[in-house]
Amino acid sequence: MSETPSAEPWQWSEPHWRQLVDQVRAGRRYRPQRWKGDARCAVALSFDSDHETNELREGGKSIGRMSWGQYGNRVGVPRIEALLDRHGVKATFYVPAVVALLYPDEQRRLVAGGHEIGIHGWIHELNSILPGEAERDLMLRSADALETITGVRPVGLRTPSWDFSPNTLAIEKEMGLAYDSSLMADEDCYELLLHGEPTGIVELPVEWVRDDAVYFMMHRFQSLRPYTPPTDVLDVFRRELDAAYDEGGLFQLTMHPHIIGYRSRIWILEEIVRHAKAKGDVWFATHAEIAAYAKAEG
């Protein structure tokens, strides 16, 4: 049953609001009894390499904000790479196609180092405002661009800004993607349902509480100036990790090279890695590896 455009939500019929809720839902939960190597907990570190697309996607032309994005390539990613290499940890980098085209050597270097490159839109666009065909075209072109640049076909998607349209999951299924990492219905991996039907696609869930941007992001022209001391951010992340370990589940963390990569913040990532390694039975892996293992063993 369709509703009139002027209808208020409290006027919606039950079939209408049920249809909205049932578009994309969490299905079967995937939590293995033990993780690979008999680990108690899985740790999935991820970095959204948005770089200049944070400004470009809004039609912005600010040279200052684009220079902030360039910092992600010049300083942030190399600093993160060095830290991960020092600890022997692999991670996943979600890269808009425009960023990959701007910095192909960055992506090739990451893949050569054993890291995963995932789809992150074309120019960090918002899927929910795109026509369905435009979203499909951009997702397909993004996957093709990443494959051409790195030599590896991406198997997972993180929608820009975790913005998921009614068409996104159907496009992922058409593309044969193995997993998504944009939604928040659980803390463990789960299968995504499309209109109540299993898709075979594993969701590796995210959450704003485990994202560096919400604590540090600022935009002076929008009066956006949130600030949380780095020690407090570490405390939040560490408590999330400890709880995931206690439950035998998954600890997933989202970071951005142009945010976490600063001298006064990068130590947060290093402390999380050290804290996890000190537990002795934690498995660090890419999002693709964790999604595949969780589906097979969960």
C-alpha positions in Angstrom: 0.0 0.0 0.0 1.5 3.4 -1.0 1.1 6.4 1.1 0.4 10.0 0.0 3.5 12.2 -0.1 2.0 14.5 2.5 1.2 11.8 5.0 3.0 12.2 8.4 4.8 9.1 9.8 2.1 8.7 12.5 -0.5 8.5 9.7 1.4 5.6 7.9 -0.4 2.3 7.5 1.1 -0.8 9.1 2.0 -2.3 5.7 3.8 0.9 4.8 6.0 1.1 7.8 6.6 -2.6 7.8 7.8 -2.4 4.2 10.3 0.3 5.2 11.6 -1.6 8.1 11.9 -4.9 6.2 13.9 -3.6 3.2 17.3 -4.6 4.8 17.4 -6.6 8.0 19.9 -8.6 10.0 19.6 -12.3 9.6 21.6 -15.1 11.0 24.4 -14.1 13.4 27.9 -15.4 12.7 30.0 -15.8 15.9 32.4 -18.8 15.7 33.1 -20.7 18.9 36.8 -19.8 18.4 38.4 -17.6 15.8 41.3 -18.6 13.5 44.3 -20.0 15.3 42.1 -20.8 18.3 41.8 -17.0 19.0 39.2 -15.8 21.5 38.6 -12.5 19.7 38.9 -11.1 16.2 40.2 -7.6 15.6 39.3 -5.8 12.4 41.1 -2.5 11.9 39.9 -0.3 9.1 40.8 3.1 7.6 38.6 5.1 5.3 41.0 6.9 3.0 38.7 9.7 2.0 41.4 12.2 1.3 40.2 15.1 -0.9 36.8 13.5 -1.6 35.4 14.8 1.7 35.4 18.2 0.1 34.8 17.2 -3.5 31.7 15.2 -2.8 29.8 18.3 -1.6 30.8 20.2 -4.7 33.3 22.1 -2.6 36.3 23.9 -3.9 38.1 24.8 -0.7 41.9 24.5 -1.2 42.4 24.4 2.5 40.1 21.4 3.0 41.6 19.6 0.1 45.0 20.1 1.6 43.7 18.4 4.7 42.7 15.5 2.5 46.2 15.4 1.0 47.6 15.1 4.4 46.0 11.7 4.6 48.1 10.6 1.6 51.3 12.4 2.5 51.5 11.7 6.2 48.5 9.7 7.5 48.7 6.6 5.4 52.5 6.2 5.6 52.4 6.7 9.3 49.6 4.1 9.7 51.5 1.7 7.3 54.6 2.0 9.4 52.8 1.2 12.6 51.0 -1.8 11.2 54.2 -3.1 9.7 56.0 -2.7 13.0 53.4 -4.9 14.7 52.8 -7.3 11.9 49.1 -6.4 11.6 47.0 -6.4 8.5 44.1 -4.0 8.0 41.5 -2.9 5.5 41.5 0.4 3.7 38.2 1.6 2.1 39.1 3.9 -0.8 36.9 6.1 -3.0 37.7 5.5 -6.7 38.7 9.2 -7.1 41.2 8.8 -4.3 42.6 5.6 -5.9 43.0 7.5 -9.2 44.7 10.4 -7.5 47.0 8.1 -5.5 47.4 4.8 -7.4 50.8 4.1 -5.8 49.3 4.3 -2.3 46.8 1.6 -3.1 49.4 -0.7 -4.8 51.7 -0.3 -1.9 49.0 -1.3 0.6 48.0 -4.4 -1.4 51.7 -5.3 -1.7 51.9 -5.1 2.1 49.1 -7.6 2.5 46.3 -5.1 3.3 42.9 -5.2 1.8 41.4 -2.4 -0.4 37.6 -2.2 -0.3 35.0 -0.2 -2.2 34.1 3.2 -0.7 32.1 4.9 -3.5 33.3 6.9 -6.5 33.7 10.4 -5.0 32.4 9.6 -1.5 28.9 10.3 -2.7 25.8 9.8 -0.6 23.9 6.7 -1.9 20.6 7.7 -0.4 20.2 10.7 -2.7 21.2 9.0 -5.9 18.9 7.5 -8.5 19.2 3.7 -8.5 20.9 3.5 -11.9 23.4 6.2 -10.9 24.3 4.3 -7.7 24.7 1.1 -9.6 26.9 2.7 -12.3 29.2 4.3 -9.7 29.6 1.1 -7.6 30.5 -0.9 -10.7 32.9 1.7 -12.0 34.5 2.0 -8.5 35.1 -1.7 -8.3 36.6 -1.7 -11.8 38.8 1.2 -11.0 40.2 -0.4 -7.9 40.8 -3.7 -9.7 42.6 -1.9 -12.6 44.8 0.0 -10.2 45.6 -2.8 -7.7 45.2 -5.9 -9.7 42.8 -7.3 -7.1 39.0 -7.3 -7.4 37.5 -5.9 -4.2 35.1 -8.2 -2.4 33.6 -5.8 0.2 31.9 -2.4 0.3 31.7 0.3 2.9 29.3 2.9 1.7 30.5 6.5 2.1 29.4 7.9 5.4 27.7 4.5 6.0 24.9 5.9 3.9 22.8 2.9 2.6 20.0 3.4 0.0 17.1 1.0 -0.7 19.1 -0.1 -3.7 22.5 -0.7 -2.2 22.1 -4.3 -1.1 20.6 -5.5 -4.3 23.5 -3.9 -6.2 26.0 -5.6 -3.9 24.3 -8.9 -4.5 24.4 -8.4 -8.3 28.1 -7.6 -8.0 28.7 -10.8 -6.1 30.3 -9.0 -3.1 31.2 -11.2 -0.1 30.5 -8.7 2.6 29.4 -5.2 3.6 30.6 -3.0 6.4 28.2 -0.1 6.6 25.4 -1.1 9.0 24.8 -1.4 12.8 22.3 -4.1 13.7 24.8 -6.1 15.8 28.3 -6.2 17.1 29.0 -9.6 15.6 28.9 -10.5 11.9 25.5 -11.4 10.5 23.9 -12.2 7.2 22.0 -9.5 5.4 18.4 -10.1 4.4 16.9 -8.3 1.4 13.1 -8.0 1.7 13.2 -11.0 4.1 15.3 -13.2 1.9 18.9 -14.3 2.7 21.5 -12.7 0.4 24.6 -14.7 1.4 26.3 -11.3 2.1 28.0 -11.0 5.5 27.7 -7.7 7.4 30.7 -6.7 9.4 29.0 -4.1 11.5 30.3 -0.6 12.3 29.2 1.9 14.9 29.8 5.6 15.5 31.2 4.9 19.0 34.1 3.0 17.3 34.8 5.7 14.8 37.5 8.4 15.3 35.7 11.0 13.2 32.9 11.6 15.7 35.4 12.6 18.4 37.8 14.7 16.4 36.2 16.0 13.2 35.7 19.8 12.8 34.4 22.1 10.1 34.9 25.8 10.9 32.3 27.0 8.4 29.6 24.8 9.8 30.4 25.5 13.5 31.3 21.9 13.9 33.8 21.6 16.7 33.5 18.5 18.7 36.5 17.6 20.7 37.3 14.7 22.9 40.7 14.3 24.5 42.7 11.5 22.9 43.0 9.7 26.3 39.2 9.5 26.5 39.0 8.2 22.9 41.5 5.5 23.8 39.4 4.6 26.9 36.2 4.1 24.8 38.0 2.0 22.2 39.8 -0.1 24.8 36.6 -0.8 26.7 34.9 -1.9 23.4 37.9 -4.2 22.8 37.9 -5.7 26.3 34.1 -6.4 26.0 34.5 -8.0 22.6 37.3 -10.2 24.0 35.3 -11.2 27.1 32.4 -12.2 24.9 34.6 -14.0 22.4 33.3 -11.8 19.6 34.5 -9.2 17.1 36.2 -5.8 17.7 35.8 -3.6 14.6 37.3 -0.1 14.5 36.9 2.6 11.9 39.6 5.3 11.5 40.6 7.9 8.9 44.2 8.7 7.9 43.5 12.5 7.9 42.2 12.2 11.4 44.0 9.5 13.4 47.3 10.1 11.6 48.4 13.1 13.6 51.3 12.8 16.1 49.0 13.4 19.1 46.5 10.7 18.0 48.4 7.9 16.2 49.4 6.6 19.6 45.7 5.6 20.2 46.0 3.1 17.4 49.3 1.8 18.7 48.0 1.4 22.2 44.9 -0.6 20.9 47.2 -2.9 19.0 49.5 -3.4 22.0 46.5 -4.0 24.3 45.0 -6.5 22.0 48.3 -8.4 21.4 49.0 -8.5 25.2 45.9 -10.7 25.5 47.8 -13.4 23.6 44.8 -15.0 21.8 43.6 -12.3 19.4 43.4 -12.7 15.7 44.1 -9.5 13.6 42.8 -9.8 10.1 41.3 -7.9 7.2 37.6 -7.4 7.0 37.4 -9.9 4.1 39.2 -12.6 6.0 37.0 -12.1 9.1 33.8 -12.1 7.1 34.8 -15.3 5.3 35.8 -17.1 8.5 32.7 -16.0 10.4 30.4 -17.3 7.6 32.2 -20.6 7.3 32.6 -21.3 11.0 29.8 -19.3 12.7 
